[in-house]
Amino acid sequence: MTEYFKIGRLVAAHGVKGELILRHSLGKKTALKGLQALFVEEGKDRFLPWFVAEARAKSDEEVLLLLQDVDTREKALRLTQKDVWLAEPDFKKHSGKSAPISLLNYMIVEDGKELGIILEVIEQPHQVLCRIEVEGKEALIPLNENTIRSVDRKKKQVHVELPEGLLEIYLG
C-alpha cells in the first residue's frame, strides 16, 4: 500500500490562469521537477490525484503550480486551503534531507525504548513538534537541540531525551 506524506497546503490562487500557490515544508527551494501528480485531501483519508502541468519555485517555502484541468481563477479557488500530499517515492525525492518533515515515519526512541512512530511533523516558528501515538494516546514531542540526542537515518530512528514528566502528561 502506498504511503502518503503531507507536505503543505494550497494557500491561494495566483493570477487568472488557474495557478495556485503551494506553501510546503520540504525544507528546500524546489520546482518539484519531474513530479507527475500530487494528491489533494478532499476529506479524512480521501485523496484526489491532480496532475502537475507546470511548477516553478517561488521561494524556499512556496511553489507556483499549474494543475491539469485547472485553467481559471475560479477553479483554482476551489482548491485553496486544502492539504497537499505526496506518495512516498515522490516525497523522498523532493524533501530536503535536513528538513524536519524528512523524519516522518521514523521511530522515536528514548533510553532504548521505542515510544512511537512520527505520524506528523508540526513546524512552529520557534520549535518543531512531532505527533506520535504512545499506548494508544496521541502525544506531541518537541524536537530541538535539548531533546534530540541523535538521528539514525539507516534505522529510521530519532533518539531523544525528553523533559521529565512529559509523557505522563499524555498518558495520565
Residue, then its C-alpha position, 0 to 999 in steps of 0.5 A: m500500500t502506498e504511503y502518503f506524506k503531507i507536505g503543505r497546503l494550497v494557500a491561494a490562487h495566483g493570477v487568472k490562469g488557474e495557478l495556485i500557490l503551494r506553501h510546503s515544508l520540504g525544507k528546500k527551494t524546489a520546482l518539484k521537477g519531474l513530479q507527475a501528480l500530487f494528491v489533494e485531501e478532499g476529506k479524512d483519508r480521501f485523496l484526489p490525484w491532480f496532475v502537475a502541468e507546470a511548477r516553478a519555485k517561488s521561494d524556499e517555502e512556496v511553489l507556483l503550480l499549474l494543475q491539469d484541468v485547472d485553467t481559471r481563477e475560479k477553479a483554482l479557488r476551489l482548491t485553496q486551503k486544502d492539504v497537499w500530499l505526496a506518495e512516498p517515492d515522490f516525497k523522498k525525492h523532493s524533501g530536503k534531507s535536513a528538513p524536519i518533515s524528512l523524519l516522518n515515519y521514523m521511530i522515536v526512541e528514548d533510553g532504548k525504548e521505542l515510544g512511537i512512530i512520527l505520524e506528523v511533523i508540526e513546524q512552529p516558528h520557534q520549535v518543531l513538534c512531532r505527533i506520535e501515538v504512545e499506548g494508544k494516546e496521541a502525544l506531541i514531542p518537541l524536537n530541538e537541540n535539548t531533546i534530540r540526542s541523535v538521528d539514525r537515518k539507516k534505522k529510521q530512528v530519532h533518539v531523544e531525551l525528553p523533559e521529565g514528566l512529559l509523557e505522563i502528561y499524555l498518558g495520565 
